[in-house]
Amino acid sequence: MIADMQTEIEAARGLTHYAAWLKDAHPTKVGASASKAKLYASEMVNRVVYKAGASTWAVGYSRETDVERMYATRG
Amino acid sequence: MGQRSSPSVEILLNDCVVPVENRLGEEGQGLKIALSALDGGRIGIAAQAVGLAQGALEETVKYAKQRKAFGKTSASFRRFSG
């Protein structure tokens, strides 16, 4: 479970860093890479936060936890 | 998710005259410039998604190390760490 989360976060971080590097190095060619990073990272965060809630045996979904705040789009 | 610190707002410009010397970019390039700003925005969205996921992961690890079940921490169960 934690390995899945770490792997997906690292993949998204890599895509994001690459797009950010490309924006500095070749600003006119960043379009597709920025879209790929955004697509993967925003889908990934839903899976990871879902797992964070589930892996605390649903304690994570109760109001007082940070994970619940993350899941409830309250940032 | 995770966008509380990045609100989207409407901007209204009424009778707004901008002198030519204050124009950003070349005439006729406005759409291109606006769309390239969205490219940068996507990197920002990706970055905040990564940050939020990292925070959720750290909370999970903290919980797993502290929560006890059957006399062991939940971090020591194979389902959790594997």
Backbone of each chain as nested JSON, in Angstrom:
{
  "chains": [
    {"id": "A", "residues": [
      {"number": 1, "name": "MET", "atoms": {"N": [0.835, -1.213, 0.0], "CA": [0.0, 0.0, 0.0], "C": [0.868, 1.262, 0.0]}},
      {"number": 2, "name": "ILE", "atoms": {"N": [1.807, 1.335, 0.973], "CA": [2.683, 2.506, 1.038], "C": [3.638, 2.526, -0.149]}},
      {"number": 3, "name": "ALA", "atoms": {"N": [4.067, 1.33, -0.574], "CA": [4.939, 1.267, -1.76], "C": [4.213, 1.785, -2.999]}},
      {"number": 4, "name": "ASP", "atoms": {"N": [2.922, 1.43, -3.138], "CA": [2.124, 1.939, -4.274], "C": [2.082, 3.464, -4.244]}},
      {"number": 5, "name": "MET", "atoms": {"N": [1.83, 3.996, -3.055], "CA": [1.711, 5.452, -2.922], "C": [3.035, 6.128, -3.279]}},
      {"number": 6, "name": "GLN", "atoms": {"N": [4.126, 5.599, -2.716], "CA": [5.435, 6.205, -2.976], "C": [5.788, 6.163, -4.458]}},
      {"number": 7, "name": "THR", "atoms": {"N": [5.482, 5.023, -5.094], "CA": [5.825, 4.861, -6.51], "C": [5.085, 5.872, -7.376]}},
      {"number": 8, "name": "GLU", "atoms": {"N": [3.795, 6.014, -7.1], "CA": [3.001, 6.943, -7.908], "C": [3.408, 8.395, -7.673]}},
      {"number": 9, "name": "ILE", "atoms": {"N": [3.735, 8.719, -6.419], "CA": [4.166, 10.086, -6.116], "C": [5.474, 10.392, -6.839]}},
      {"number": 10, "name": "GLU", "atoms": {"N": [6.389, 9.414, -6.818], "CA": [7.674, 9.638, -7.466], "C": [7.52, 9.805, -8.973]}},
      {"number": 11, "name": "ALA", "atoms": {"N": [6.625, 9.012, -9.57], "CA": [6.375, 9.137, -11.008], "C": [5.822, 10.523, -11.339]}},
      {"number": 12, "name": "ALA", "atoms": {"N": [4.858, 10.97, -10.537], "CA": [4.251, 12.284, -10.783], "C": [5.267, 13.398, -10.568]}},
      {"number": 13, "name": "ARG", "atoms": {"N": [6.118, 13.232, -9.542], "CA": [7.125, 14.256, -9.279], "C": [8.109, 14.34, -10.456]}},
      {"number": 14, "name": "GLY", "atoms": {"N": [8.468, 13.187, -10.991], "CA": [9.377, 13.157, -12.138], "C": [8.785, 13.867, -13.344]}},
      {"number": 15, "name": "LEU", "atoms": {"N": [7.52, 13.564, -13.665], "CA": [6.852, 14.225, -14.798], "C": [6.778, 15.736, -14.586]}},
      {"number": 16, "name": "THR", "atoms": {"N": [6.49, 16.128, -13.334], "CA": [6.349, 17.553, -13.023], "C": [7.683, 18.277, -13.141]}},
      {"number": 17, "name": "HIS", "atoms": {"N": [8.738, 17.658, -12.592], "CA": [10.068, 18.273, -12.696], "C": [10.508, 18.385, -14.151]}},
      {"number": 18, "name": "TYR", "atoms": {"N": [10.199, 17.351, -14.937], "CA": [10.596, 17.39, -16.342], "C": [9.887, 18.528, -17.067]}},
      {"number": 19, "name": "ALA", "atoms": {"N": [8.573, 18.67, -16.829], "CA": [7.812, 19.748, -17.474], "C": [8.343, 21.109, -17.03]}},
      {"number": 20, "name": "ALA", "atoms": {"N": [8.678, 21.235, -15.752], "CA": [9.19, 22.509, -15.237], "C": [10.558, 22.823, -15.855]}},
      {"number": 21, "name": "TRP", "atoms": {"N": [11.379, 21.786, -15.979], "CA": [12.688, 21.989, -16.611], "C": [12.514, 22.399, -18.075]}},
      {"number": 22, "name": "LEU", "atoms": {"N": [11.591, 21.739, -18.758], "CA": [11.344, 22.031, -20.168], "C": [10.849, 23.463, -20.35]}},
      {"number": 23, "name": "LYS", "atoms": {"N": [10.035, 23.927, -19.403], "CA": [9.507, 25.294, -19.523], "C": [10.646, 26.315, -19.473]}},
      {"number": 24, "name": "ASP", "atoms": {"N": [11.666, 26.03, -18.667], "CA": [12.837, 26.913, -18.635], "C": [13.724, 26.731, -19.866]}},
      {"number": 25, "name": "ALA", "atoms": {"N": [13.954, 25.482, -20.253], "CA": [14.936, 25.192, -21.295], "C": [14.378, 25.437, -22.699]}},
      {"number": 26, "name": "HIS", "atoms": {"N": [13.141, 24.987, -22.944], "CA": [12.525, 25.141, -24.274], "C": [11.068, 25.547, -24.09]}},
      {"number": 27, "name": "PRO", "atoms": {"N": [10.824, 26.806, -23.742], "CA": [9.471, 27.25, -23.349], "C": [8.392, 26.964, -24.386]}},
      {"number": 28, "name": "THR", "atoms": {"N": [8.748, 26.917, -25.671], "CA": [7.709, 26.712, -26.689], "C": [7.322, 25.246, -26.822]}},
      {"number": 29, "name": "LYS", "atoms": {"N": [8.081, 24.356, -26.192], "CA": [7.82, 22.929, -26.368], "C": [7.265, 22.258, -25.123]}},
      {"number": 30, "name": "VAL", "atoms": {"N": [6.781, 23.061, -24.16], "CA": [6.393, 22.491, -22.88], "C": [4.953, 21.953, -22.882]}},
      {"number": 31, "name": "GLY", "atoms": {"N": [4.158, 22.362, -23.876], "CA": [2.725, 22.061, -23.884], "C": [2.335, 20.644, -23.51]}},
      {"number": 32, "name": "ALA", "atoms": {"N": [2.779, 19.665, -24.291], "CA": [2.35, 18.287, -24.068], "C": [2.854, 17.744, -22.736]}},
      {"number": 33, "name": "SER", "atoms": {"N": [4.107, 18.085, -22.387], "CA": [4.665, 17.569, -21.128], "C": [3.952, 18.145, -19.915]}},
      {"number": 34, "name": "ALA", "atoms": {"N": [3.577, 19.43, -19.992], "CA": [2.827, 20.036, -18.893], "C": [1.465, 19.358, -18.752]}},
      {"number": 35, "name": "SER", "atoms": {"N": [0.832, 19.054, -19.884], "CA": [-0.469, 18.376, -19.841], "C": [-0.347, 16.975, -19.256]}},
      {"number": 36, "name": "LYS", "atoms": {"N": [0.714, 16.256, -19.647], "CA": [0.925, 14.898, -19.124], "C": [1.149, 14.928, -17.611]}},
      {"number": 37, "name": "ALA", "atoms": {"N": [1.981, 15.888, -17.155], "CA": [2.265, 15.996, -15.717], "C": [0.987, 16.305, -14.944]}},
      {"number": 38, "name": "LYS", "atoms": {"N": [0.197, 17.247, -15.468], "CA": [-1.054, 17.635, -14.795], "C": [-2.032, 16.473, -14.789]}},
      {"number": 39, "name": "LEU", "atoms": {"N": [-2.171, 15.797, -15.916], "CA": [-3.102, 14.654, -16.004], "C": [-2.731, 13.58, -14.984]}},
      {"number": 40, "name": "TYR", "atoms": {"N": [-1.46, 13.164, -15.018], "CA": [-1.062, 12.062, -14.144], "C": [-1.126, 12.463, -12.671]}},
      {"number": 41, "name": "ALA", "atoms": {"N": [-0.597, 13.652, -12.349], "CA": [-0.515, 14.06, -10.936], "C": [-1.906, 14.242, -10.317]}},
      {"number": 42, "name": "SER", "atoms": {"N": [-2.837, 14.811, -11.089], "CA": [-4.14, 15.078, -10.479], "C": [-4.97, 13.803, -10.327]}},
      {"number": 43, "name": "GLU", "atoms": {"N": [-4.734, 12.799, -11.18], "CA": [-5.405, 11.507, -10.988], "C": [-4.728, 10.744, -9.841]}},
      {"number": 44, "name": "MET", "atoms": {"N": [-3.393, 10.847, -9.813], "CA": [-2.6, 10.167, -8.796], "C": [-2.968, 10.626, -7.384]}},
      {"number": 45, "name": "VAL", "atoms": {"N": [-3.159, 11.933, -7.207], "CA": [-3.402, 12.433, -5.845], "C": [-4.724, 11.885, -5.301]}},
      {"number": 46, "name": "ASN", "atoms": {"N": [-5.7, 11.68, -6.172], "CA": [-6.954, 11.084, -5.718], "C": [-6.748, 9.66, -5.232]}},
      {"number": 47, "name": "ARG", "atoms": {"N": [-5.962, 8.886, -5.98], "CA": [-5.695, 7.495, -5.56], "C": [-4.924, 7.46, -4.245]}},
      {"number": 48, "name": "VAL", "atoms": {"N": [-3.905, 8.328, -4.146], "CA": [-3.05, 8.307, -2.951], "C": [-3.831, 8.748, -1.7]}},
      {"number": 49, "name": "VAL", "atoms": {"N": [-4.619, 9.813, -1.827], "CA": [-5.359, 10.282, -0.65], "C": [-6.458, 9.28, -0.279]}},
      {"number": 50, "name": "TYR", "atoms": {"N": [-7.05, 8.635, -1.284], "CA": [-8.018, 7.566, -0.993], "C": [-7.354, 6.452, -0.18]}},
      {"number": 51, "name": "LYS", "atoms": {"N": [-6.151, 6.059, -0.606], "CA": [-5.433, 4.999, 0.11], "C": [-5.018, 5.448, 1.507]}},
      {"number": 52, "name": "ALA", "atoms": {"N": [-4.651, 6.729, 1.622], "CA": [-4.277, 7.252, 2.941], "C": [-5.46, 7.15, 3.905]}},
      {"number": 53, "name": "GLY", "atoms": {"N": [-6.666, 7.439, 3.409], "CA": [-7.851, 7.302, 4.256], "C": [-8.14, 5.856, 4.58]}},
      {"number": 54, "name": "ALA", "atoms": {"N": [-8.067, 5.003, 3.557], "CA": [-8.39, 3.583, 3.745], "C": [-7.379, 2.887, 4.646]}},
      {"number": 55, "name": "SER", "atoms": {"N": [-6.099, 3.269, 4.531], "CA": [-5.07, 2.539, 5.269], "C": [-5.031, 2.905, 6.739]}},
      {"number": 56, "name": "THR", "atoms": {"N": [-5.801, 3.898, 7.122], "CA": [-5.927, 4.171, 8.551], "C": [-7.241, 3.579, 9.063]}},
      {"number": 57, "name": "TRP", "atoms": {"N": [-7.71, 2.546, 8.404], "CA": [-8.956, 1.868, 8.744], "C": [-10.08, 2.879, 8.916]}},
      {"number": 58, "name": "ALA", "atoms": {"N": [-10.158, 3.781, 7.961], "CA": [-11.236, 4.77, 7.877], "C": [-11.179, 5.845, 8.966]}},
      {"number": 59, "name": "VAL", "atoms": {"N": [-10.222, 5.739, 9.904], "CA": [-10.052, 6.847, 10.849], "C": [-9.726, 8.114, 10.068]}},
      {"number": 60, "name": "GLY", "atoms": {"N": [-9.0, 7.904, 8.95], "CA": [-8.603, 9.03, 8.107], "C": [-9.757, 9.819, 7.535]}},
      {"number": 61, "name": "TYR", "atoms": {"N": [-10.956, 9.215, 7.466], "CA": [-12.092, 9.943, 6.906], "C": [-12.862, 10.737, 7.954]}},
      {"number": 62, "name": "SER", "atoms": {"N": [-12.502, 10.576, 9.225], "CA": [-13.246, 11.321, 10.233], "C": [-12.759, 12.764, 10.269]}},
      {"number": 63, "name": "ARG", "atoms": {"N": [-13.59, 13.616, 10.71], "CA": [-13.44, 15.051, 10.53], "C": [-12.12, 15.661, 11.03]}},
      {"number": 64, "name": "GLU", "atoms": {"N": [-11.597, 15.12, 12.137], "CA": [-10.482, 15.818, 12.77], "C": [-9.115, 15.522, 12.139]}},
      {"number": 65, "name": "THR", "atoms": {"N": [-9.055, 14.665, 11.129], "CA": [-7.739, 14.304, 10.589], "C": [-7.346, 15.178, 9.396]}},
      {"number": 66, "name": "ASP", "atoms": {"N": [-6.028, 15.244, 9.162], "CA": [-5.53, 15.995, 8.013], "C": [-5.937, 15.331, 6.709]}},
      {"number": 67, "name": "VAL", "atoms": {"N": [-5.967, 13.994, 6.703], "CA": [-6.3, 13.285, 5.468], "C": [-7.738, 13.584, 5.041]}},
      {"number": 68, "name": "GLU", "atoms": {"N": [-8.624, 13.671, 6.004], "CA": [-10.011, 14.019, 5.668], "C": [-10.081, 15.407, 5.032]}},
      {"number": 69, "name": "ARG", "atoms": {"N": [-9.316, 16.334, 5.584], "CA": [-9.296, 17.694, 5.028], "C": [-8.796, 17.674, 3.581]}},
      {"number": 70, "name": "MET", "atoms": {"N": [-7.756, 16.862, 3.346], "CA": [-7.22, 16.742, 1.99], "C": [-8.267, 16.16, 1.046]}},
      {"number": 71, "name": "TYR", "atoms": {"N": [-9.007, 15.144, 1.546], "CA": [-9.964, 14.452, 0.689], "C": [-11.167, 15.326, 0.384]}},
      {"number": 72, "name": "ALA", "atoms": {"N": [-11.478, 16.245, 1.273], "CA": [-12.702, 17.025, 1.137], "C": [-12.485, 18.331, 0.377]}},
      {"number": 73, "name": "THR", "atoms": {"N": [-11.474, 18.357, -0.478], "CA": [-11.141, 19.532, -1.302], "C": [-10.969, 20.82, -0.507]}},
      {"number": 74, "name": "ARG", "atoms": {"N": [-10.818, 20.68, 0.808], "CA": [-10.601, 21.901, 1.568], "C": [-9.118, 22.231, 1.641]}},
      {"number": 75, "name": "GLY", "atoms": {"N": [-8.329, 21.503, 0.889], "CA": [-6.906, 21.82, 0.716], "C": [-6.07, 21.604, 1.932]}}
    ]},
    {"id": "B", "residues": [
      {"number": 1, "name": "MET", "atoms": {"N": [-9.132, 18.927, -5.777], "CA": [-8.452, 18.553, -4.529], "C": [-7.174, 19.366, -4.356]}},
      {"number": 2, "name": "GLY", "atoms": {"N": [-6.974, 19.916, -3.179], "CA": [-5.719, 20.606, -2.889], "C": [-5.566, 21.977, -3.516]}},
      {"number": 3, "name": "GLN", "atoms": {"N": [-6.673, 22.603, -3.889], "CA": [-6.531, 23.882, -4.582], "C": [-7.109, 25.053, -3.806]}},
      {"number": 4, "name": "ARG", "atoms": {"N": [-7.177, 24.871, -2.492], "CA": [-7.728, 25.954, -1.682], "C": [-6.882, 27.223, -1.802]}},
      {"number": 5, "name": "SER", "atoms": {"N": [-5.582, 27.032, -1.975], "CA": [-4.692, 28.198, -2.027], "C": [-4.563, 28.765, -3.433]}},
      {"number": 6, "name": "SER", "atoms": {"N": [-5.333, 28.222, -4.38], "CA": [-5.251, 28.719, -5.749], "C": [-6.654, 28.994, -6.287]}},
      {"number": 7, "name": "PRO", "atoms": {"N": [-7.297, 30.053, -5.785], "CA": [-8.673, 30.305, -6.195], "C": [-8.763, 30.828, -7.629]}},
      {"number": 8, "name": "SER", "atoms": {"N": [-9.847, 30.49, -8.317], "CA": [-10.112, 31.05, -9.645], "C": [-11.137, 32.165, -9.489]}},
      {"number": 9, "name": "VAL", "atoms": {"N": [-10.86, 33.305, -10.08], "CA": [-11.77, 34.441, -9.948], "C": [-12.053, 35.049, -11.314]}},
      {"number": 10, "name": "GLU", "atoms": {"N": [-13.163, 35.778, -11.373], "CA": [-13.555, 36.472, -12.586], "C": [-12.944, 37.88, -12.578]}},
      {"number": 11, "name": "ILE", "atoms": {"N": [-12.485, 38.322, -13.724], "CA": [-11.969, 39.691, -13.828], "C": [-12.798, 40.434, -14.872]}},
      {"number": 12, "name": "LEU", "atoms": {"N": [-13.311, 41.604, -14.501], "CA": [-14.073, 42.423, -15.444], "C": [-13.272, 43.673, -15.791]}},
      {"number": 13, "name": "LEU", "atoms": {"N": [-13.113, 43.966, -17.069], "CA": [-12.438, 45.181, -17.502], "C": [-13.447, 46.017, -18.294]}},
      {"number": 14, "name": "ASN", "atoms": {"N": [-13.875, 47.143, -17.71], "CA": [-14.834, 48.015, -18.386], "C": [-14.132, 49.269, -18.9]}},
      {"number": 15, "name": "ASP", "atoms": {"N": [-14.342, 49.6, -20.17], "CA": [-13.752, 50.8, -20.777], "C": [-12.266, 50.914, -20.427]}},
      {"number": 16, "name": "CYS", "atoms": {"N": [-11.572, 49.844, -20.564], "CA": [-10.174, 49.796, -20.138], "C": [-9.273, 50.057, -21.347]}},
      {"number": 17, "name": "VAL", "atoms": {"N": [-8.615, 51.184, -21.341], "CA": [-7.731, 51.542, -22.46], "C": [-6.282, 51.379, -22.003]}},
      {"number": 18, "name": "VAL", "atoms": {"N": [-5.536, 50.595, -22.746], "CA": [-4.129, 50.362, -22.404], "C": [-3.273, 50.962, -23.513]}},
      {"number": 19, "name": "PRO", "atoms": {"N": [-2.366, 51.879, -23.173], "CA": [-1.504, 52.45, -24.218], "C": [-0.618, 51.382, -24.854]}},
      {"number": 20, "name": "VAL", "atoms": {"N": [-0.31, 51.587, -26.124], "CA": [0.451, 50.585, -26.88], "C": [1.764, 50.22, -26.195]}},
      {"number": 21, "name": "GLU", "atoms": {"N": [2.436, 51.237, -25.601], "CA": [3.742, 50.925, -24.994], "C": [3.62, 50.01, -23.769]}},
      {"number": 22, "name": "ASN", "atoms": {"N": [2.389, 49.856, -23.247], "CA": [2.182, 48.949, -22.104], "C": [1.717, 47.569, -22.528]}},
      {"number": 23, "name": "ARG", "atoms": {"N": [1.584, 47.352, -23.831], "CA": [1.105, 46.061, -24.31], "C": [2.15, 44.986, -24.053]}},
      {"number": 24, "name": "LEU", "atoms": {"N": [1.673, 43.832, -23.586], "CA": [2.566, 42.694, -23.364], "C": [2.541, 41.821, -24.613]}},
      {"number": 25, "name": "GLY", "atoms": {"N": [3.686, 41.549, -25.169], "CA": [3.745, 40.72, -26.379], "C": [3.389, 41.518, -27.616]}},
      {"number": 26, "name": "GLU", "atoms": {"N": [3.293, 40.807, -28.734], "CA": [3.012, 41.471, -30.01], "C": [1.521, 41.447, -30.31]}},
      {"number": 27, "name": "GLU", "atoms": {"N": [1.084, 42.351, -31.134], "CA": [-0.318, 42.418, -31.524], "C": [-0.709, 41.124, -32.235]}},
      {"number": 28, "name": "GLY", "atoms": {"N": [-1.876, 40.594, -31.884], "CA": [-2.374, 39.368, -32.521], "C": [-1.868, 38.09, -31.87]}},
      {"number": 29, "name": "GLN", "atoms": {"N": [-0.988, 38.233, -30.857], "CA": [-0.424, 37.05, -30.197], "C": [-1.119, 36.739, -28.87]}},
      {"number": 30, "name": "GLY", "atoms": {"N": [-2.21, 37.453, -28.578], "CA": [-2.852, 37.343, -27.262], "C": [-3.271, 35.934, -26.886]}},
      {"number": 31, "name": "LEU", "atoms": {"N": [-3.931, 35.248, -27.815], "CA": [-4.407, 33.892, -27.505], "C": [-3.24, 32.963, -27.21]}},
      {"number": 32, "name": "LYS", "atoms": {"N": [-2.203, 33.086, -28.053], "CA": [-1.014, 32.248, -27.872], "C": [-0.402, 32.466, -26.478]}},
      {"number": 33, "name": "ILE", "atoms": {"N": [-0.307, 33.74, -26.077], "CA": [0.266, 34.078, -24.766], "C": [-0.617, 33.529, -23.642]}},
      {"number": 34, "name": "ALA", "atoms": {"N": [-1.956, 33.693, -23.808], "CA": [-2.87, 33.194, -22.775], "C": [-2.763, 31.676, -22.648]}},
      {"number": 35, "name": "LEU", "atoms": {"N": [-2.681, 30.984, -23.784], "CA": [-2.596, 29.522, -23.728], "C": [-1.268, 29.058, -23.147]}},
      {"number": 36, "name": "SER", "atoms": {"N": [-0.187, 29.815, -23.406], "CA": [1.097, 29.406, -22.827], "C": [1.086, 29.618, -21.312]}},
      {"number": 37, "name": "ALA", "atoms": {"N": [0.278, 30.585, -20.842], "CA": [0.129, 30.752, -19.388], "C": [-0.551, 29.519, -18.792]}},
      {"number": 38, "name": "LEU", "atoms": {"N": [-1.49, 28.925, -19.547], "CA": [-2.142, 27.71, -19.053], "C": [-1.154, 26.55, -18.937]}},
      {"number": 39, "name": "ASP", "atoms": {"N": [-0.173, 26.49, -19.847], "CA": [0.866, 25.451, -19.738], "C": [1.586, 25.552, -18.399]}},
      {"number": 40, "name": "GLY", "atoms": {"N": [1.964, 26.797, -18.047], "CA": [2.609, 27.004, -16.746], "C": [1.686, 26.636, -15.604]}},
      {"number": 41, "name": "GLY", "atoms": {"N": [0.405, 26.965, -15.756], "CA": [-0.577, 26.635, -14.726], "C": [-0.681, 25.141, -14.495]}},
      {"number": 42, "name": "ARG", "atoms": {"N": [-0.602, 24.375, -15.578], "CA": [-0.701, 22.912, -15.436], "C": [0.456, 22.355, -14.617]}},
      {"number": 43, "name": "ILE", "atoms": {"N": [1.649, 22.941, -14.8], "CA": [2.797, 22.504, -13.989], "C": [2.522, 22.804, -12.516]}},
      {"number": 44, "name": "GLY", "atoms": {"N": [1.931, 23.966, -12.264], "CA": [1.586, 24.328, -10.884], "C": [0.57, 23.386, -10.268]}},
      {"number": 45, "name": "ILE", "atoms": {"N": [-0.464, 23.019, -11.04], "CA": [-1.48, 22.072, -10.549], "C": [-0.824, 20.727, -10.244]}},
      {"number": 46, "name": "ALA", "atoms": {"N": [0.045, 20.279, -11.15], "CA": [0.746, 19.008, -10.939], "C": [1.572, 19.073, -9.666]}},
      {"number": 47, "name": "ALA", "atoms": {"N": [2.262, 20.203, -9.458], "CA": [3.12, 20.342, -8.275], "C": [2.302, 20.312, -6.989]}},
      {"number": 48, "name": "GLN", "atoms": {"N": [1.148, 20.98, -6.983], "CA": [0.376, 20.948, -5.734], "C": [-0.249, 19.585, -5.505]}},
      {"number": 49, "name": "ALA", "atoms": {"N": [-0.545, 18.857, -6.585], "CA": [-1.035, 17.481, -6.435], "C": [0.043, 16.589, -5.816]}},
      {"number": 50, "name": "VAL", "atoms": {"N": [1.286, 16.762, -6.299], "CA": [2.396, 15.972, -5.742], "C": [2.579, 16.306, -4.261]}},
      {"number": 51, "name": "GLY", "atoms": {"N": [2.511, 17.594, -3.925], "CA": [2.687, 17.999, -2.535], "C": [1.61, 17.444, -1.615]}},
      {"number": 52, "name": "LEU", "atoms": {"N": [0.368, 17.485, -2.102], "CA": [-0.745, 16.963, -1.295], "C": [-0.599, 15.455, -1.097]}},
      {"number": 53, "name": "ALA", "atoms": {"N": [-0.237, 14.757, -2.171], "CA": [-0.058, 13.304, -2.073], "C": [1.079, 12.962, -1.101]}},
      {"number": 54, "name": "GLN", "atoms": {"N": [2.153, 13.75, -1.16], "CA": [3.278, 13.53, -0.246], "C": [2.835, 13.716, 1.206]}},
      {"number": 55, "name": "GLY", "atoms": {"N": [2.015, 14.742, 1.439], "CA": [1.494, 14.975, 2.791], "C": [0.634, 13.823, 3.268]}},
      {"number": 56, "name": "ALA", "atoms": {"N": [-0.227, 13.296, 2.364], "CA": [-1.088, 12.168, 2.716], "C": [-0.254, 10.932, 3.03]}},
      {"number": 57, "name": "LEU", "atoms": {"N": [0.801, 10.728, 2.241], "CA": [1.698, 9.591, 2.483], "C": [2.354, 9.705, 3.854]}},
      {"number": 58, "name": "GLU", "atoms": {"N": [2.842, 10.906, 4.168], "CA": [3.526, 11.085, 5.453], "C": [2.574, 10.875, 6.631]}},
      {"number": 59, "name": "GLU", "atoms": {"N": [1.325, 11.318, 6.488], "CA": [0.322, 11.066, 7.519], "C": [0.084, 9.569, 7.694]}},
      {"number": 60, "name": "THR", "atoms": {"N": [0.037, 8.854, 6.557], "CA": [-0.203, 7.411, 6.597], "C": [0.93, 6.686, 7.314]}},
      {"number": 61, "name": "VAL", "atoms": {"N": [2.166, 7.077, 6.993], "CA": [3.327, 6.438, 7.626], "C": [3.338, 6.729, 9.133]}},
      {"number": 62, "name": "LYS", "atoms": {"N": [3.038, 7.979, 9.476], "CA": [2.987, 8.363, 10.893], "C": [1.942, 7.525, 11.645]}},
      {"number": 63, "name": "TYR", "atoms": {"N": [0.766, 7.39, 11.024], "CA": [-0.32, 6.627, 11.645], "C": [0.065, 5.16, 11.789]}},
      {"number": 64, "name": "ALA", "atoms": {"N": [0.681, 4.622, 10.711], "CA": [1.024, 3.195, 10.709], "C": [2.048, 2.86, 11.792]}},
      {"number": 65, "name": "LYS", "atoms": {"N": [2.917, 3.819, 12.1], "CA": [3.949, 3.568, 13.114], "C": [3.397, 3.676, 14.522]}},
      {"number": 66, "name": "GLN", "atoms": {"N": [2.269, 4.388, 14.649], "CA": [1.766, 4.667, 15.987], "C": [0.595, 3.756, 16.355]}},
      {"number": 67, "name": "ARG", "atoms": {"N": [-0.198, 3.358, 15.352], "CA": [-1.403, 2.567, 15.61], "C": [-1.026, 1.123, 15.969]}},
      {"number": 68, "name": "LYS", "atoms": {"N": [-1.602, 0.643, 17.081], "CA": [-1.314, -0.728, 17.499], "C": [-2.537, -1.62, 17.256]}},
      {"number": 69, "name": "ALA", "atoms": {"N": [-2.293, -2.813, 16.726], "CA": [-3.357, -3.807, 16.619], "C": [-2.757, -5.168, 16.916]}},
      {"number": 70, "name": "PHE", "atoms": {"N": [-3.416, -5.963, 17.689], "CA": [-2.926, -7.285, 18.095], "C": [-1.517, -7.19, 18.672]}},
      {"number": 71, "name": "GLY", "atoms": {"N": [-1.231, -6.117, 19.391], "CA": [0.065, -5.973, 20.038], "C": [1.211, -5.548, 19.132]}},
      {"number": 72, "name": "LYS", "atoms": {"N": [0.922, -5.304, 17.847], "CA": [1.984, -4.861, 16.922], "C": [1.543, -3.549, 16.271]}},
      {"number": 73, "name": "THR", "atoms": {"N": [2.541, -2.759, 15.808], "CA": [2.137, -1.569, 15.065], "C": [1.636, -2.007, 13.696]}},
      {"number": 74, "name": "SER", "atoms": {"N": [0.728, -1.209, 13.121], "CA": [0.2, -1.619, 11.831], "C": [1.269, -1.559, 10.738]}},
      {"number": 75, "name": "ALA", "atoms": {"N": [2.333, -0.768, 10.978], "CA": [3.432, -0.727, 10.01], "C": [4.103, -2.088, 9.878]}},
      {"number": 76, "name": "SER", "atoms": {"N": [4.004, -2.911, 10.934], "CA": [4.699, -4.197, 10.875], "C": [3.885, -5.269, 10.148]}},
      {"number": 77, "name": "PHE", "atoms": {"N": [2.641, -4.96, 9.781], "CA": [1.851, -5.93, 9.007], "C": [2.238, -5.852, 7.54]}},
      {"number": 78, "name": "ARG", "atoms": {"N": [2.351, -7.023, 6.93], "CA": [2.859, -7.096, 5.565], "C": [1.956, -6.356, 4.568]}},
      {"number": 79, "name": "ARG", "atoms": {"N": [0.644, -6.453, 4.77], "CA": [-0.294, -5.805, 3.862], "C": [0.0, -4.303, 3.76]}},
      {"number": 80, "name": "PHE", "atoms": {"N": [0.459, -3.748, 4.845], "CA": [0.654, -2.317, 4.915], "C": [1.913, -1.863, 4.202]}},
      {"number": 81, "name": "SER", "atoms": {"N": [3.017, -2.559, 4.53], "CA": [4.289, -2.078, 4.0], "C": [4.596, -2.665, 2.63]}},
      {"number": 82, "name": "GLY", "atoms": {"N": [3.938, -3.785, 2.292], "CA": [4.284, -4.473, 1.04], "C": [3.522, -3.941, -0.144]}}
    ]}
  ]
}
